[in-house]
Every structure is written in C-alpha cells, then in structure tokens.
Amino acid sequence: MASRGALPRAPLPRRDTALGSLTGLTAGACARLWWGALCGLLLSVAVSSRAAPVVVLPKQALGPEDVAIIVNREDPVSVAVGRYYSRVRALPADHLIEVSFRPGASKMPASEFAPIYARVRAETPDAVQAYVLTWTQPYRVDCMSITTAFAVGFDRDYCASGCRPAKPSPYFASNSHRPFADYGIRPTMMIPGPTLDAARALIERGRSADDTRPTGTAYLVSTSDEARNVRAQGYAETMRELGGALRIESPSADFIQDRSDVLFYFTGLREVPRLATNAFRPGAIADHLTSTGGQLTDSRQMSILRWLAAGATGSYGAVTEPCNFPAKFPDVRTLIRAYVTGSTLLEAYWQSVLMPGQGVFVGEPLARPFGGYDVSKRGSNWTLSTYALKPGAYLLEGAGSPLGPYKPLMTFVKPSAQRLELPLPLPVLHSYRILADVAGGEGLDSTP
C-alpha cells in the first residue's frame, strides 16, 4: 500500500521489454515517470540503436506545389514534355495549363502574347509561384525574352534598345521562396524541346541531382575577349566568399577541356570550344556572356542549347542585344550562393540577374542538388549535416515522435554558404524540426 501522500509508482520495465517498444514514449512521457532518468536514457538508446533521427528543415525553396507548367497544344512535343514533367515531378493536376499558338516562329508579337498571357493568369491557381514553359520557339516576345514576359507580363521597360539599362527585377538577390506572393513576379524557365528525348534527358539530369550535395568544381573562366569578360571583375570576391563551400578555380584561358567534375562553368566568349570534352555533374549550371546566346535556334553565335546538349542542366542567354552590362547577365556570386544554400535551379538563376528582361532562362527548374540533409553517428552523438539553410539564425525543436509535441532545444546560426555541421543535443530524440528564429530564442542554449 502506498504511503500517505505518495503517488502510485509505475512499474519498471521488464528485462525482456524490447528497446523498440520504448520509442512509443515521448521525452515528456518519460519525465512524468519516477524512473524518468532511466526511461530517457533507454529512449535515447532505443532511438540511436534503431535509426537516425528525423529532421524537418524549414521550407526555403520552391516545390512541385508551387509550379505550373504551360504547354502549347499545337506542338506535340510541348504537350508530351509537359505531361512527362508533370508526372516526374508530381505537379498537381490543375497546374498544367494549355495555350494555343502556331509553333515554329522565334518571336511572338506582343499583340498575340497578350490574350495568351491573360488566359494563363486566369487559369493559374493562387498557390502558383513560378511557371515552366515546354517549347523552344518562340523564345522572345517582341523585345523581351519569353520567360520574363510570362514572369511579369509584357512590359517595354524591361527592354532596352541600344546600350541602355533596363528595368530591374525586385526578385534579384532575394531569399524569398514565394516570389509571386512577395513581389508579384512568377519567375519562369523554359524546358526546351528540340526533341522529346533531349527534353526527357534534361529532366532526368535535374531530378537525379536532387539532394545529392555533389562534389565538383566551379570554373570561373577569365577569357581574352575583353568585352565579354566583364564578369571576371567579380571572380576574386566570389572565391573569397564561397571558396569554403565548394572548390572554385578561375583559370585565365578561353575555355576549359577534359574536366570531369564541372558543377559551374561561367565564361565570356562568342563561341565556347571543346564543350564535349568536359563532363558536367547532374544539376550543373553553365553560361557564356555574349550578345545573342539566347536566340536558341537561329543565333549567329553559340546558342545556350549547346550547354544543355553538352550535359549542363541550366543556362541563360540574351535574346536581343544587351551590350555588356553585367547586370543583364547572371551575377556569379549571387547564383552560386543561392544554389549551394538549397535554392532550386530556377530560383538561383532568377535571383542572380538584376535586369532579366532581355534574357531567356532554360533548364530543369526544380533541380536542387544542395537540398536535403544527412544525419550521422559520431561517437555517442548524432550530427546534422546540411547545405540547405540560408545564412541566418535558427531554432531547433525536438520531440519523441513526429507528431510532437515539439519543444525548443537550442538556437544556432548558419553564418555562411558553407555546409552546416550541427551536433544534436542529448538525449537523442526521434524527431527534430528547424525553424527560422524569429523570436530570438531567449533563454535557450546556443551554438556559434
């Protein structure tokens, strides 16, 4: 019989109780038992002996639920590519939008584009933040690229005849993963389909890159073409800021060849030789600063489709003469930083161009090589390893099960684009989630 005022004691677990059965308990439930310390220890052992803890990262990138795909019903390849991409990327059924226009022309008049765009806007679900186009022609609307025309609507302020600056994008250098909600812009990328097989190969490269956190090299090539080499002035700062996140080389040469690890390749030339001698990693980004690389099918210079044919997963080029304004081309540092901190290819490219009105974006939009995370056992501790957090302050919460309840455990800071290595606090729990630390995490343990 219990003594007066004493609570009845829960029985100790039998010696033959499987450790696995303890995982049904939460840390909070353990704390309410008189043998709570032992329960917590056994729960920690049970979790650590069976599987790695589960971690939920904050949403900081576009997903299939945020994207709508636009197909031209008069182009069988466009329709096939759109359906294939929708299936592979599991887009919601109502995120496939059909339009109709005669295929084959490089340029669409603004008068023809207006009703097409109005229909697309009317049929776009409210949740959609970005568009994907599945054709190769047209690649421009009058003076604008077709990707920017769909992103913001036709607007001559985004064009520039002669050597003049154009309207800037509010999305430049942003960390937003809701560009339409935040800025009224739906960044758009084209999956070009010279053939269905080529488009499928591009899509598969993008999908296979997801969450692989690849090793590879960023090649920032400083060429002898002075007019097209204007981005080279930013290479040194890019290497200083991002050299700890990935390997970066900046050769003084007109091209690279026989490289087996190309993750980024940025250069400035009219034509880039020896592309076929290099091996591009899935998810690789490559472009060349020149006047008409975005004239996909009829340029007098090298089309950016050559990058995709060589194995890159995304590229960018001008559809009308931009002059050599660096702001009209991808800013290398901004692009790499966004990509290696977990942005999709579409987001990283769009966030890197200040004046995108004259440039077309091509590639597999949802490729995300630096998403996801690893959890590994190091001694008695589990350590979270991830690139996929933007630099900033965060709050780590934990729970004994995925359903919670979650409790704050600690705050931490990811100071740069480098991979985060975060030892998870003891005792080990089943589930963790990371939140942006908007409240400041007062009173919690913190790590630098």
C-alpha positions as CSV (number, residue, x, y, z in Angstrom):
1,M,0.0,0.0,0.0
2,A,1.3,3.4,-0.9
3,S,2.3,5.7,1.9
4,R,0.1,8.7,2.6
5,G,0.6,11.5,0.0
6,A,2.8,9.3,-2.3
7,L,1.8,8.8,-5.9
8,P,1.4,5.2,-7.2
9,R,4.5,4.1,-8.9
10,A,4.5,2.9,-12.5
11,P,6.2,-0.5,-12.7
12,L,9.8,-0.7,-14.0
13,P,10.0,-2.2,-17.5
14,R,10.6,-6.0,-17.5
15,R,14.1,-7.2,-18.5
16,D,12.6,-8.7,-21.7
17,T,10.9,-5.5,-22.8
18,A,12.2,-4.7,-26.3
19,L,14.0,-1.4,-26.6
20,G,12.0,-0.7,-29.7
21,S,8.8,-0.6,-27.6
22,L,10.1,2.5,-25.8
23,T,10.1,4.6,-28.9
24,G,6.4,5.0,-28.5
25,L,7.1,7.1,-25.4
26,T,8.0,10.7,-25.8
27,A,10.6,12.5,-23.7
28,G,7.8,14.3,-21.9
29,A,6.1,11.0,-21.0
30,C,9.5,9.7,-19.6
31,A,9.8,12.8,-17.5
32,R,6.5,12.0,-15.8
33,L,7.6,8.6,-14.6
34,W,9.5,8.1,-11.4
35,W,12.1,6.2,-13.3
36,G,12.2,9.1,-15.8
37,A,16.0,9.4,-16.0
38,L,16.4,5.7,-16.8
39,C,13.4,5.9,-19.2
40,G,15.1,8.9,-21.0
41,L,18.3,7.0,-21.3
42,L,16.7,3.9,-22.6
43,L,14.6,6.0,-25.1
44,S,17.9,7.6,-26.3
45,V,19.5,4.2,-26.7
46,A,16.4,2.9,-28.5
47,V,16.4,5.7,-31.0
48,S,20.1,5.7,-31.6
49,S,20.2,1.9,-31.9
50,R,17.4,1.7,-34.5
51,A,17.7,4.6,-36.9
52,A,18.9,8.1,-37.3
53,P,16.7,10.9,-36.0
54,V,14.4,12.5,-38.5
55,V,14.9,16.2,-39.2
56,V,12.4,18.6,-40.9
57,L,14.1,21.6,-42.4
58,P,12.2,24.9,-43.0
59,K,10.8,25.4,-46.4
60,Q,13.2,27.7,-48.2
61,A,12.8,26.6,-51.8
62,L,10.1,26.1,-54.5
63,G,8.5,22.7,-54.7
64,P,6.2,21.0,-57.2
65,E,3.2,22.5,-55.4
66,D,4.5,26.0,-56.3
67,V,4.9,25.5,-60.1
68,A,2.6,25.5,-63.0
69,I,3.6,24.2,-66.4
70,I,2.4,25.8,-69.7
71,V,2.2,23.8,-72.8
72,N,1.3,24.6,-76.4
73,R,-1.4,22.3,-77.5
74,E,-0.5,22.8,-81.2
75,D,3.0,21.5,-80.5
76,P,3.0,17.7,-79.8
77,V,6.5,17.8,-78.3
78,S,5.5,20.6,-76.0
79,V,2.4,18.6,-74.8
80,A,4.5,15.4,-74.3
81,V,7.2,17.2,-72.4
82,G,4.7,19.0,-70.2
83,R,2.9,15.8,-69.3
84,Y,6.2,14.0,-68.7
85,Y,7.4,16.7,-66.4
86,S,4.2,16.9,-64.5
87,R,4.3,13.2,-63.9
88,V,8.0,13.0,-63.0
89,R,7.8,16.0,-60.6
90,A,4.3,15.1,-59.3
91,L,2.8,18.5,-60.1
92,P,-0.8,18.9,-59.0
93,A,-3.2,18.1,-61.8
94,D,-4.6,21.6,-62.1
95,H,-1.1,23.0,-62.5
96,L,-0.9,22.1,-66.2
97,I,-2.2,25.0,-68.4
98,E,-2.8,24.7,-72.1
99,V,-2.4,27.5,-74.6
100,S,-2.6,27.6,-78.3
101,F,-0.4,29.2,-80.9
102,R,1.2,28.3,-84.2
103,P,4.7,26.9,-83.4
104,G,7.9,27.5,-85.3
105,A,8.5,31.3,-85.1
106,S,11.3,32.6,-83.0
107,K,9.4,35.8,-82.0
108,M,5.8,36.2,-80.9
109,P,4.2,39.7,-81.4
110,A,3.1,41.4,-78.2
111,S,-0.4,41.6,-79.6
112,E,-0.5,37.8,-79.9
113,F,1.0,37.3,-76.5
114,A,-1.5,39.5,-74.6
115,P,-4.5,37.2,-74.8
116,I,-2.4,34.1,-74.2
117,Y,-1.0,35.7,-71.0
118,A,-4.4,36.8,-69.9
119,R,-5.7,33.2,-70.2
120,V,-2.7,31.8,-68.3
121,R,-3.2,34.3,-65.5
122,A,-6.9,33.5,-65.3
123,E,-6.2,29.7,-65.1
124,T,-3.3,29.9,-62.7
125,P,-4.1,28.5,-59.2
126,D,-3.5,31.1,-56.4
127,A,-0.7,29.0,-54.9
128,V,1.5,29.0,-58.0
129,Q,4.7,31.0,-57.6
130,A,6.5,30.1,-60.9
131,Y,6.0,28.9,-64.4
132,V,7.6,26.4,-66.7
133,L,7.3,26.5,-70.5
134,T,7.8,23.5,-72.7
135,W,8.8,24.7,-76.1
136,T,11.9,26.0,-77.9
137,Q,10.2,28.6,-80.1
138,P,9.2,31.3,-79.6
139,Y,12.0,32.4,-77.2
140,R,11.0,36.1,-77.2
141,V,8.0,38.4,-77.2
142,D,8.9,41.4,-79.3
143,C,11.9,42.9,-77.4
144,M,11.5,40.8,-74.3
145,S,12.6,37.2,-73.6
146,I,9.5,34.9,-73.3
147,T,10.5,33.8,-69.9
148,T,10.5,37.3,-68.5
149,A,7.3,38.1,-70.4
150,F,5.5,35.3,-68.6
151,A,7.1,36.2,-65.3
152,V,6.0,39.8,-65.2
153,G,3.8,40.4,-68.3
154,F,4.9,42.2,-71.4
155,D,6.5,45.5,-70.4
156,R,8.7,47.6,-72.6
157,D,10.5,49.0,-69.6
158,Y,12.2,45.6,-69.4
159,C,13.6,46.1,-72.9
160,A,16.4,48.4,-73.9
161,S,17.2,49.5,-77.4
162,G,20.8,50.5,-77.7
163,C,23.2,50.3,-74.8
164,R,20.9,51.3,-72.0
165,P,20.0,49.7,-68.7
166,A,16.6,48.1,-68.4
167,K,14.0,47.8,-65.6
168,P,15.4,45.9,-62.6
169,S,13.8,42.8,-61.1
170,P,12.6,43.1,-57.5
171,Y,13.5,39.4,-57.1
172,F,17.2,40.0,-57.5
173,A,19.4,38.6,-54.6
174,S,16.2,37.7,-52.7
175,N,15.8,34.7,-50.4
176,S,12.1,34.6,-51.0
177,H,10.6,31.2,-52.0
178,R,7.3,32.9,-52.6
179,P,8.2,35.4,-55.3
180,F,4.6,36.0,-56.5
181,A,3.3,36.5,-53.0
182,D,6.2,38.7,-52.1
183,Y,6.9,40.6,-55.3
184,G,4.1,39.9,-57.8
185,I,6.5,38.0,-60.1
186,R,6.3,34.4,-61.2
187,P,9.9,33.5,-62.4
188,T,9.7,31.4,-65.5
189,M,12.0,28.8,-67.0
190,M,11.9,27.0,-70.3
191,I,12.4,23.3,-70.8
192,P,13.4,23.5,-74.4
193,G,12.4,20.6,-76.5
194,P,14.2,20.4,-79.8
195,T,13.3,16.7,-79.4
196,L,11.3,14.8,-76.8
197,D,14.4,12.7,-76.0
198,A,16.5,15.8,-75.3
199,A,13.9,17.3,-73.0
200,R,13.5,14.0,-71.1
201,A,17.3,13.7,-70.7
202,L,17.4,17.2,-69.3
203,I,14.6,16.5,-66.9
204,E,16.2,13.3,-65.7
205,R,19.5,15.1,-65.1
206,G,17.7,17.6,-62.9
207,R,15.8,15.0,-61.0
208,S,18.8,12.8,-60.4
209,A,20.7,15.8,-59.0
210,D,18.2,16.4,-56.2
211,D,19.7,16.2,-52.6
212,T,23.0,14.7,-53.8
213,R,25.1,17.5,-52.4
214,P,27.6,16.9,-55.2
215,T,31.3,17.4,-55.2
216,G,32.6,19.3,-58.2
217,T,34.3,22.4,-59.3
218,A,33.0,25.9,-60.2
219,Y,35.1,27.1,-63.2
220,L,35.1,30.9,-63.4
221,V,36.9,31.4,-66.7
222,S,38.7,34.7,-67.4
223,T,39.0,34.9,-71.2
224,S,40.9,37.1,-73.6
225,D,37.7,38.6,-75.0
226,E,37.8,41.9,-73.1
227,A,34.3,43.0,-74.0
228,R,32.7,39.6,-72.9
229,N,34.9,39.1,-69.9
230,V,33.3,41.8,-67.7
231,R,32.1,39.4,-65.1
232,A,35.7,38.4,-64.3
233,Q,36.0,41.5,-62.1
234,G,33.8,39.8,-59.5
235,Y,35.6,36.4,-59.5
236,A,38.0,37.2,-56.7
237,E,35.2,38.2,-54.3
238,T,33.3,35.1,-55.3
239,M,36.2,32.9,-54.4
240,R,36.7,34.7,-51.1
241,E,33.1,34.3,-50.0
242,L,32.3,30.9,-51.4
243,G,35.6,29.0,-51.6
244,G,34.8,27.3,-48.3
245,A,31.6,25.9,-49.6
246,L,32.9,24.3,-52.8
247,R,36.0,24.1,-54.9
248,I,36.4,27.1,-57.2
249,E,39.0,27.6,-60.0
250,S,39.5,30.7,-62.0
251,P,41.7,29.9,-65.0
252,S,42.9,32.6,-67.3
253,A,42.0,30.8,-70.5
254,D,39.5,31.0,-73.3
255,F,38.0,27.6,-72.3
256,I,38.5,24.5,-70.2
257,Q,38.7,21.0,-71.5
258,D,38.9,17.4,-70.3
259,R,37.5,18.2,-66.9
260,S,35.4,15.5,-65.3
261,D,33.8,17.5,-62.4
262,V,32.1,20.6,-63.9
263,L,29.5,21.9,-61.5
264,F,29.5,25.5,-62.7
265,Y,31.1,26.9,-65.8
266,F,30.9,30.7,-66.4
267,T,32.8,32.4,-69.3
268,G,32.6,35.2,-71.8
269,L,33.0,34.2,-75.5
270,R,31.2,34.3,-78.7
271,E,31.7,30.6,-79.1
272,V,32.9,28.2,-76.4
273,P,35.0,25.3,-77.8
274,R,35.7,21.8,-76.5
275,L,32.5,21.5,-74.6
276,A,32.1,17.9,-75.4
277,T,35.5,17.1,-73.7
278,N,34.1,18.0,-70.3
279,A,31.8,16.0,-68.0
280,F,29.0,18.0,-66.3
281,R,27.7,16.9,-62.9
282,P,23.9,16.5,-62.8
283,G,22.5,19.9,-61.8
284,A,25.4,21.8,-63.4
285,I,24.9,25.4,-64.4
286,A,26.8,27.0,-67.3
287,D,26.5,30.1,-69.5
288,H,28.6,32.4,-71.6
289,L,28.2,36.2,-71.7
290,T,27.6,37.2,-75.3
291,S,25.1,39.2,-77.4
292,T,22.7,36.5,-78.7
293,G,23.3,33.2,-76.9
294,G,19.6,33.2,-76.0
295,Q,18.5,33.1,-79.6
296,L,18.0,29.4,-79.3
297,T,17.5,28.3,-82.8
298,D,18.9,30.9,-85.1
299,S,21.8,32.8,-83.4
300,R,24.9,33.8,-85.3
301,Q,26.7,33.0,-82.0
302,M,26.7,29.9,-79.9
303,S,23.2,29.1,-78.7
304,I,22.9,28.2,-75.0
305,L,21.2,25.0,-76.1
306,R,24.8,23.8,-76.7
307,W,25.4,23.9,-73.0
308,L,22.4,21.6,-72.4
309,A,23.5,19.3,-75.2
310,A,26.9,19.0,-73.5
311,G,25.3,18.0,-70.2
312,A,24.5,21.1,-68.3
313,T,21.2,21.3,-66.5
314,G,20.6,25.0,-66.8
315,S,21.8,28.0,-68.8
316,Y,20.9,31.7,-69.7
317,G,21.4,33.9,-72.7
318,A,20.3,37.2,-74.3
319,V,17.6,37.2,-76.9
320,T,18.3,40.8,-78.0
321,E,21.5,42.9,-77.9
322,P,22.1,43.7,-74.2
323,C,25.5,45.2,-74.6
324,N,27.9,44.0,-72.0
325,F,26.1,45.2,-68.9
326,P,27.0,42.7,-66.2
327,A,23.6,43.4,-64.6
328,K,21.9,41.8,-67.7
329,F,23.7,38.5,-67.0
330,P,23.9,36.2,-64.1
331,D,25.9,37.5,-61.2
332,V,28.2,34.6,-60.5
333,R,28.5,35.1,-56.7
334,T,24.8,35.5,-56.2
335,L,23.9,32.5,-58.3
336,I,26.4,30.1,-56.7
337,R,25.5,31.3,-53.2
338,A,21.8,30.7,-53.8
339,Y,22.3,27.3,-55.4
340,V,24.6,25.9,-52.7
341,T,22.3,27.0,-49.9
342,G,19.4,25.0,-51.2
343,S,17.6,27.0,-53.9
344,T,16.2,25.3,-57.0
345,L,17.9,26.0,-60.3
346,L,15.1,28.3,-61.3
347,E,15.3,30.4,-58.1
348,A,19.1,30.6,-58.1
349,Y,19.2,31.8,-61.8
350,W,16.4,34.3,-61.4
351,Q,17.8,35.7,-58.2
352,S,21.2,36.3,-59.9
353,V,20.0,38.6,-62.8
354,L,19.2,42.2,-61.9
355,M,17.9,43.1,-65.4
356,P,16.3,39.9,-66.8
357,G,14.1,41.4,-69.5
358,Q,16.3,40.5,-72.4
359,G,17.5,37.1,-71.2
360,V,15.9,33.7,-71.5
361,F,16.3,31.1,-68.7
362,V,16.5,27.4,-69.8
363,G,16.9,24.2,-67.9
364,E,15.2,21.9,-65.4
365,P,13.6,24.3,-63.0
366,L,13.2,22.2,-59.8
367,A,16.7,20.7,-59.9
368,R,18.0,21.1,-56.3
369,P,21.4,19.4,-55.8
370,F,22.1,21.1,-52.4
371,G,18.7,20.3,-50.8
372,G,18.2,17.7,-48.0
373,Y,20.5,16.7,-45.2
374,D,22.5,13.8,-43.7
375,V,22.5,12.6,-40.0
376,S,25.5,10.6,-39.0
377,K,26.6,9.0,-35.7
378,R,29.8,10.4,-34.3
379,G,30.7,8.7,-31.1
380,S,27.6,8.9,-28.9
381,N,26.2,11.9,-30.7
382,W,24.3,12.4,-33.9
383,T,25.4,15.2,-36.2
384,L,23.2,17.0,-38.7
385,S,24.9,18.0,-41.9
386,T,23.2,20.2,-44.5
387,Y,23.8,23.0,-47.0
388,A,20.0,23.7,-47.4
389,L,19.7,26.6,-45.0
390,K,20.1,30.2,-45.9
391,P,22.6,32.1,-43.7
392,G,20.8,33.3,-40.6
393,A,19.6,32.4,-37.1
394,Y,17.5,29.3,-36.4
395,L,15.7,27.5,-33.6
396,L,16.0,23.7,-33.2
397,E,13.0,21.9,-31.7
398,G,12.7,18.3,-30.7
399,A,10.0,15.7,-29.9
400,G,9.8,12.0,-29.1
401,S,7.6,11.3,-32.2
402,P,6.9,13.0,-35.5
403,L,3.5,14.1,-34.1
404,G,5.1,16.1,-31.3
405,P,4.7,17.9,-29.1
406,Y,7.8,19.8,-30.1
407,K,9.8,21.7,-27.5
408,P,12.6,24.3,-28.1
409,L,16.0,22.9,-27.6
410,M,18.6,25.4,-28.8
411,T,19.3,28.3,-31.2
412,F,22.1,28.3,-33.7
413,V,23.4,30.4,-36.5
414,K,24.4,29.3,-40.0
415,P,26.9,32.1,-40.8
416,S,27.7,31.4,-44.5
417,A,27.1,29.2,-47.5
418,Q,29.3,26.5,-46.1
419,R,27.8,23.2,-45.1
420,L,26.4,23.3,-41.6
421,E,27.6,20.6,-39.1
422,L,25.3,20.7,-36.1
423,P,25.7,18.1,-33.2
424,L,22.2,17.3,-32.0
425,P,21.8,17.8,-28.2
426,L,21.5,14.8,-25.9
427,P,19.4,13.0,-25.0
428,V,18.7,11.9,-28.6
429,L,15.1,12.3,-29.7
430,H,13.2,10.7,-32.5
431,S,12.2,13.9,-34.4
432,Y,13.6,17.4,-34.8
433,R,12.5,20.4,-36.8
434,I,14.3,23.6,-37.6
435,L,12.5,27.0,-37.6
436,A,13.7,30.4,-38.6
437,D,14.5,32.0,-35.2
438,V,12.1,35.0,-35.4
439,A,11.6,35.2,-31.7
440,G,15.3,35.2,-30.8
441,G,15.3,32.0,-28.7
442,E,15.7,33.8,-25.4
443,G,16.8,31.5,-22.5
444,L,17.9,28.6,-24.8
445,D,21.3,27.1,-25.2
446,S,23.0,28.4,-28.4
447,T,25.9,27.4,-30.6
448,P,28.0,29.8,-32.6
